[in-house]
Amino acid sequence: MEGLGVLVLALGLTELVLLVKSRPIAQYADLILAGIWLYLPLIFILARKESLKHFAISNLNFWLSLKWLSLVSIIVFPAFYALCAIGALKIFHYRFELTLPKNILSLMIGQLLLVSLPEEWFFRGYLQGRLNQFWSKSWKFLGAEIGPGLLLSALLFALAHFSIRQTPDRFLVFFPALVFGWLREKTNSLLAPVLFHFISNLTFIIFQMSLVK
């Protein structure tokens, strides 16, 4: 119940920040929102004087994380973008002209520090960790111990995205969230899911920009 309550509180504060149009808040909205999703769960963890070992941030597991990040990227991205290209080029008759954002460095920094890191800490670190405390990880999938917490955190991730912008495509983030959650359990670290989330967002932005009629 704490995890769900913190999620509702974070969503409420997010909506409030997005509604405020005054210059100081609107100008730094991305930074404020990142702070909400980063620090709100940490407040509750520290208030209960809990160990961070349940939340996949006590150890980066650097080489293990890079190993599984690389393997999953090699498997997922070529297949995903091949299917996207077939749909866009053959069915919807787009042309592909590689286009990079002019502000690609600031985009990369923003996507890593203000999007991927806060979201992965909240949903895979804190929320999935809380749900794992409630439900044991009693299943094995591709060598990782998982449980209902992975599925529910992915569902709540999709619902949270939909609550902020009510379009049906927002529910599609459920599927990459399953990969993020699996990487978290496989490596017992947030490094791989944060980086995979970052690469997913960045490459999809570039792919979308490169499609022209």
C-alpha positions in Angstrom: 0.0 0.0 0.0 2.9 2.4 0.7 4.2 1.9 -2.9 0.9 2.5 -4.5 0.3 5.6 -2.2 3.7 7.0 -3.2 2.9 6.4 -6.8 -0.4 8.3 -6.5 1.3 11.1 -4.7 4.0 11.4 -7.3 1.5 11.5 -10.1 -0.5 14.1 -8.3 2.5 16.3 -7.8 3.5 15.8 -11.5 0.0 16.9 -12.6 0.3 20.0 -10.3 3.7 21.0 -11.7 2.4 20.6 -15.3 -0.6 22.7 -14.6 1.4 25.6 -13.1 2.3 28.2 -15.7 4.3 30.6 -13.7 7.8 31.2 -15.2 10.1 29.8 -12.5 8.2 26.5 -12.2 7.5 26.1 -15.9 11.1 26.9 -16.8 12.5 24.2 -14.6 9.6 21.7 -14.8 11.7 18.8 -16.1 14.2 19.2 -13.2 11.4 19.5 -10.6 9.6 16.4 -12.0 12.9 14.4 -12.0 13.3 15.4 -8.3 9.8 14.3 -7.4 10.3 10.8 -8.9 13.9 10.5 -7.5 13.5 11.8 -3.9 9.9 11.0 -3.0 10.4 7.2 -2.6 13.8 7.8 -0.9 12.0 9.9 1.8 9.8 7.0 2.7 12.7 4.5 2.7 14.8 6.6 5.0 11.8 7.4 7.2 11.5 3.6 7.8 15.2 3.3 8.3 15.4 0.5 5.7 18.4 -1.0 4.0 18.7 -0.1 0.3 19.5 -3.7 -0.6 15.9 -4.4 -1.5 15.9 -1.6 -4.1 18.7 -2.6 -6.4 21.0 0.3 -5.7 23.4 -1.1 -3.1 25.7 -2.3 -5.9 26.0 -1.4 -9.6 27.3 -4.8 -10.6 29.1 -3.0 -13.4 30.4 -5.8 -15.6 27.4 -8.0 -15.2 25.1 -5.1 -16.0 27.1 -4.2 -19.1 27.1 -7.9 -20.2 23.3 -8.2 -20.1 22.7 -4.7 -21.4 24.8 -5.6 -24.5 23.1 -9.0 -25.0 19.6 -7.8 -24.6 20.3 -4.8 -26.9 21.7 -7.0 -29.6 18.6 -9.2 -29.5 15.9 -6.5 -29.0 16.8 -3.5 -31.0 17.5 -5.0 -34.5 14.3 -7.0 -34.4 12.2 -4.1 -33.1 13.5 -1.5 -35.6 13.2 -4.0 -38.5 9.5 -4.5 -37.7 9.1 -0.7 -37.3 10.8 0.0 -40.6 8.6 -2.6 -42.4 5.5 -1.0 -41.0 6.5 2.6 -41.6 8.1 2.1 -45.1 6.0 -0.6 -46.6 2.6 -0.1 -45.0 2.4 3.6 -44.2 4.8 4.6 -47.1 7.2 6.8 -45.2 10.7 7.4 -46.4 13.7 7.0 -44.0 16.2 9.9 -44.0 18.5 9.7 -41.0 18.0 12.9 -39.0 19.8 13.7 -35.8 18.5 16.3 -33.3 20.5 19.6 -33.5 20.6 19.6 -29.7 21.6 15.9 -29.4 24.0 16.3 -26.5 21.4 18.1 -24.3 18.8 15.6 -25.4 21.0 12.7 -24.3 21.8 14.3 -21.0 18.1 15.1 -20.4 16.9 11.6 -21.4 19.5 10.0 -19.1 19.3 12.1 -16.0 15.8 13.6 -16.1 13.8 10.7 -17.7 15.5 7.2 -17.6 17.2 7.5 -14.2 14.2 8.9 -12.2 11.7 6.5 -13.9 13.9 3.4 -13.4 14.7 4.3 -9.8 11.0 4.8 -9.0 9.4 1.9 -10.9 12.1 -0.8 -11.0 14.1 0.2 -7.9 11.6 1.4 -5.4 8.2 0.1 -6.6 9.3 -3.3 -7.9 11.4 -3.7 -4.8 8.4 -3.0 -2.6 6.2 -5.4 -4.6 8.9 -8.0 -4.3 8.8 -7.7 -0.5 5.0 -8.3 -0.7 5.1 -11.2 -3.2 8.1 -13.5 -3.3 10.1 -14.0 -6.5 8.9 -17.6 -7.1 9.4 -17.9 -10.8 12.4 -18.3 -13.0 12.6 -16.8 -16.5 15.8 -16.9 -18.6 17.9 -17.3 -15.5 16.4 -14.5 -13.5 14.2 -14.9 -10.4 11.0 -12.9 -10.9 7.6 -12.6 -9.4 4.3 -10.7 -9.7 6.1 -7.5 -8.7 7.7 -7.3 -12.1 4.4 -7.6 -14.0 2.6 -5.2 -11.7 5.3 -2.6 -11.8 5.3 -2.7 -15.6 1.5 -2.3 -15.6 1.7 0.6 -13.2 4.4 2.1 -15.4 2.1 2.0 -18.4 -0.9 3.4 -16.4 1.3 6.2 -15.0 2.3 7.2 -18.6 -1.3 7.1 -19.7 -2.5 9.2 -16.8 -0.1 12.0 -17.8 -1.1 11.9 -21.5 -4.3 10.0 -22.3 -3.5 8.4 -25.7 -3.7 4.6 -26.3 -0.1 4.3 -27.5 1.0 5.2 -23.9 0.0 1.6 -22.9 2.7 0.2 -25.2 5.4 1.1 -22.7 4.2 -1.9 -20.7 6.3 -4.1 -23.0 9.7 -2.4 -22.7 9.0 -2.1 -19.0 9.0 -5.9 -18.8 12.5 -5.9 -20.2 13.6 -3.2 -17.8 12.2 -5.2 -14.9 13.8 -8.4 -16.1 17.2 -6.7 -16.4 16.8 -5.4 -12.8 16.2 -8.9 -11.5 18.9 -10.5 -13.6 21.6 -8.1 -12.5 20.3 -6.9 -9.1 21.2 -3.4 -10.2 19.5 -0.4 -11.9 22.5 0.3 -14.2 21.3 -2.0 -17.0 17.7 -0.9 -17.0 18.6 2.8 -16.8 20.9 2.5 -19.8 18.6 0.3 -21.8 15.7 2.7 -21.1 18.0 5.6 -22.2 19.0 3.9 -25.4 15.4 2.9 -26.2 14.2 6.5 -25.8 17.0 8.1 -27.7 17.0 5.7 -30.7 13.2 5.9 -31.0 13.3 9.7 -31.0 15.9 9.6 -33.8 13.8 6.9 -35.7 10.7 9.0 -35.5 12.5 12.2 -36.6 14.0 10.3 -39.6 10.6 9.2 -41.0 9.3 11.6 -43.7 6.3 11.4 -46.1 
